[in-house]
Amino acid sequence: MTTISFKNIVRVLFIGVLFFLGSYSPAIAQSDTTISDDEFTEIVADTTIQDSVENSVAVVATTTSKVNAAPAVAIKQDAKKTLWQTFIAGLIGGFLAFIMPCIFPMVPLTISYFTKRAGSKQKGIGQAIIYGLSIIVIYVAFGLLITVIFGSAGLNAFSSSGIFNFVFFLILVTFAISFFGAFEITLPSSFVNKIDQKADDSKGLGGIFFMAASLALVSFSCTGPIIGTLLVEASSKGTLLGPAVGMFGFALALSLPFTISAIFPGFLSSMPKSGGWLNSVKVCLGFLELAFALKFLSAADLVWHWEWFDREVFLVLWIVIFLLMGFYLLGKLKFSHDSDLPFVSVPRLFLAMLSFAFAIYMVPGLWGAPVSVLSGLAPPMNTQDFILTAGSSTVNSDTDFPTKVKYDDVFKKPVGFTPFFDLEEGLAYAKKVDKPVMIDFTGWACTNCRRMEDNVWIKPEVGNLIKQYVLIQLYVDERKIKMPEDKIHYSTILKHKTDDLGWWNAAFQAEHYNTNSQPFYVLTGHDLKPLVTPQGAIFNAGDYAIYLQSGLDAFVKK
């Protein structure tokens, strides 16, 4: 087996990224354009109305355009849900790491060491608890370090960056190949040996802490890919404490078996024996890593407008991956480190059935079925080349809706809807037809935005309400469209110039509505003041319909 050091992996990825950026950057530069208003037909010819629109959307932090604390409360609640999701993902990752070949066999050895070192069972239990707490401290500190270095704004920018998504696609593919047994990702041996020596030389609490550090380092070849995936997912959500919360969940799940085994020796004897099944777990995680990596490739494709990694390509690859995993579980596919499989156990059989069933479940998606389980992971429905039921979708029924809107050559409309992509143009149209406005702050790489569009918006009770608004989608991560000089200003909140459409939209959201998370839905009148409290993602169609109806009712009363 080939062993590749962590340092070499970083070097290879860094060189690959530089090569990619070097070959791709000119294409980006050539496609950057400043879109002028001359390319589009004006909806409203009256200059007084146009001036009114421009005044309405001026990015000035005035008391009349600011939203009070209510939207912030809604976003905080949404952030809490995101942190809970990250914590649960961390727990799952920690339990998976525990049953990896690098950690699972170490449990009885570690517990035996504590018992002998302490001299009594009671002291051994105390040291095992300290050992578990040390594991938690180490991993949480690592998560906090990520938070301190990048901050919430940096994490949010990462999540919408094409470079970030493409780099992590490469990293996760590398992790998957490692899990398949092609090589092991290891930390520098000199560093690991120093920490291990510290654990041997130190006594008391220091020695226990360094033992926990040794576990983290020695098991890196197994836990590294899981930790990397978890941190990538936590960072992509853009929440400030996401990495720390994810690492807390991971460390808690990883440390609990050690502590419980010390307190209840019977638990240790009830655990399954080490064997070839541990490597099978590792390989199955490799398949999952490979599937998950495609999400980040899809995000990069959307951000950079490649337009080749569409929904069908994604689904075909996922179908193949889960079919292969099913065959692997049945013993029809074997890797270099797998032991012989004389028979298929009942758990393997059921897992293989689940893998095959999931692969078959995704097949109708090739013809436009929603495949709701993959909403947010798969590319959006509007990248689908063929949708069997496209004709039955909700559409805008206004006969005077313009045939061409600004930026529609860059953005794709959600299936069944006809939004504007420019705030001024959409607001002018709303005044013309006397309809309320629904501002959808979204992004190319926004997972929950896609889940809302693919799962919630397609519901008739929701779609019929949305078409009673003038829908304006504002992408906060669009870097291709450059803003004219008179629209560029420096955002003190984002600490960035609004030199492209994405930064302009992001600044408008932050300065007017006190948040920079997406999706974010603002139901407004023609003065851009919220009719009701703005909301983030609401995945229950009934609740979302109630929210939309409340905005319509408020507009009528206004």
Secondary structure, DSSP 4 states (H G I P E B T S, - for coil): -EEEEHHHHHHHHHHHHHHHHHHHHHHHHHH-EE--GGGS--S---HHHHHHHHHHT-----TTT---HHHHHHHHHHHHHHHHHHHHHHHHHHHHHHTSTTTTTHHHHHHHHHHHHHSSHHHHHHHHHHHHHHHHHHHHHHHHHHHHHHHHHHHHHHHT-HHHHHHHHHHHHHHHHHHTTSEEEE--HHHHHHHHHHHHH--HHHHHHHHHHHHHHHTHHHHHHHHHHHHHHHHHTT-TTHHHHHHHHHHHHHHHHHHHHHH-HHHHHHSPPPSHHHHHHHHHHHHHHHHHHHHHHHHHHHHTT---S-HHHHHHHHHHHHHHHHHHHTTSS--TTPPP-SS--HHHHHHHHHHHHHHHHHGGGGGT---GGGTTTSPPGGG-S--TTGGGS-----TTS-SS-TTTTTSPPPTT---BSSHHHHHHHHHHHT--EEEEEE-TT-HHHHHIIIIITTSHHHHHHHTTSEEEEEETT--SEEPPGGG--EETTTTEE--BHHHHHHHHHHHHHS---SSEEEEE-TT--BSS--B-----HHHHHHHHHHHHHHHHH-
